[in-house]
């Protein structure tokens, strides 16, 4: 009798558990539908779509014949069906459950299901189409016929965890999300559980998978790499990766399907220390952290508060930081961001955030490639994006939709031979030719060294950046080229905002529109940014109206046609033809008005100590910081009575106030760094054991006496 009661209790518990699981699935399903209904129904747009839809269920402005990688405009068809289905399902609109609208949705859906259009780009078939189709299914839902459900199943079946595109590095998590939505539509609890396990399993460092031959995904420095070319892709695939997980974390919160807290916390760390540190003020995308996406209109649209809000629904981990980020993106933050300097050693990228500006450096080495290949005919002129690009952002407007107007041989920060034209698109992506590429960071300040040899034309240069608080210093040395075309180092190329002032041999002058050349300029000022040249340099400044086209950089069929016009500032240092040992040095002051800058003469801080091919160093007296790039073993004279000798190539940041050395090995090949610090008050040998494996290149901070 007792065993019978026990069995009955067990059956009751199982029934209750099954019921609760079913209720949770419905809760999650309802949340997804509510998400899809959130957008406003535009009645005029719905009326127009209805009037233009043909009797067979097509729109006349869509080319249904073009399934090429640069075309496949078919996605607009499904996008319009989503808009119509939203109007049909959403309560309180003139179109709610409207029979004419329902018939139009059915026509458009039937035409798609009958033709099952397949694009030449695998992404359209395994991600794009299933993602849109499942949203149509969830919205139209009870109005669907059994035949429509049957025909949709094989199309949705292309988005599975076994699909070719379900690869680590961003696409797997997107496909898992699509499969999860289809599981909600079909009320398939087993598949939903599988999807949740896949989502949680993807939120880990790529090296933790134990597949050293495949390191696609989130890196140990919180950068992101989508392909085995090891190109940084944190603001494209890496952002999509975070969005997919955060969306599901919010949907599943408070249910029996909730994602594990360990995975959610790792995602928060990645979002705050990776993505947000690759965006100015955590809000404006850094062009230096992007790839072919730059060739699309709207690529630099500021990030909204949605993603951190989703994370806050799923966890209270780092809740204060997430709420601060939400406020900043809403424009209601009570204080500017805290200083943050970050070296992403696995991806050859460095970012520097101060309360009133953001700057970055993008590079590449033998360990990784320069940028994405121009897949689908996008990003056709991005050959030099990783040649030491250095972007400066103060308000997020500087580079918005500027790229059709750009001279792509004058990317900010780069040193490049000015050929008649760039090589063909198939040569956009290049593997680096050197090992010494990387930086050291103590979290506030940083130093970056780049031993650069261009794979495109063998131009060589050693470039360094020294990031402080109110200014940063850019050095270049050993610049050589055997090509007859001139070599330029570009200071900036951005939208023109107001006056441009140059100080040349004749003194300071406000420039009229045009192109202006100076043999010995000592400073340049524009839009609260000052460039100071401690040694006068040959400078050219163009402040004028220019034109260009989106189709020159992106040949997707949906690109805007016609000429784009805009007012630009271009400024560059001219090293001449066939330089053999050229150099440059300039100090950037990102937040200084013209009057204050005119009085900023011969500053004691920062001071350039060395700018030679074997060593580049800067001292900042006010901050008590000395930073040095040792391309070879050498000795740096710190003061009249003290020196620092590096026994190996290294980058070093000395904080004389805190008595610390921050060091890193940009070659990522050494096991130890050794230094001799000598002076009247101190004489000691410092030995630094370096991180290994995927952590090679990470900064190490040690104290000295």
Secondary structure, DSSP 4 states (H G I P E B T S, - for coil): -HHHHHHHHHHHHHHHHHHHHHHHHHHHHHHHHHHHH-SPP-HHHHHHHHHHB-TTS-BTTS-TT--STT--TTHHHHHHHHHHHHHHHSTTSTTTT-HHHHHHHHHHHHHHHHH----SSHHIIIIIHHHHHHHHHHHHGGG--HHHHHHHHHHHTTSSTTSTT--TTTHHHHHHHHHHHHHHHHT-HHHHHHHHHHHHHHSSBGGGGS-TT---EE-TTS-EESSTT--B-TTTHHHHHHHHHHHHHHHHTTSTTPPPHHHHHHHHHHIIIIIGGGEETTTEEPGGG--GGGGSTTTTPPP-SHHHHHHHHH--TTHHHHHHHHHHHHT--SSPPPPEEEEETTTTEEEEEETTEEEEEE---TTSBSS---GGGB-TT-TTTTTTB--EESSS-TTTT-TTT--TT--TT-EEE--SSPPPGGGS--B-S-S-EEEEE-SS-EEEEEEEE-TTT--EEEEEEEE-SS-EEEEEEEEE--SSSEEEEEEEEEE--S-EEEEETTEEEEPPSEEEEEEEEEEEEETTEEEEEEEEEEEEEEEEEEEE-GGGTB--TTSPPS-EEEEEEEEEEEEEET-SSEEEEEEEESS--HHHHHT--S-SSSEEEEEETTEEEEEETTTTEEEEEESSSEEEE-SSS-EEEESS-EEEEEETTTTEEEEE-TTS--SEEEEEEESSS-EEEEEEEPP-GGGTT--EEEE--
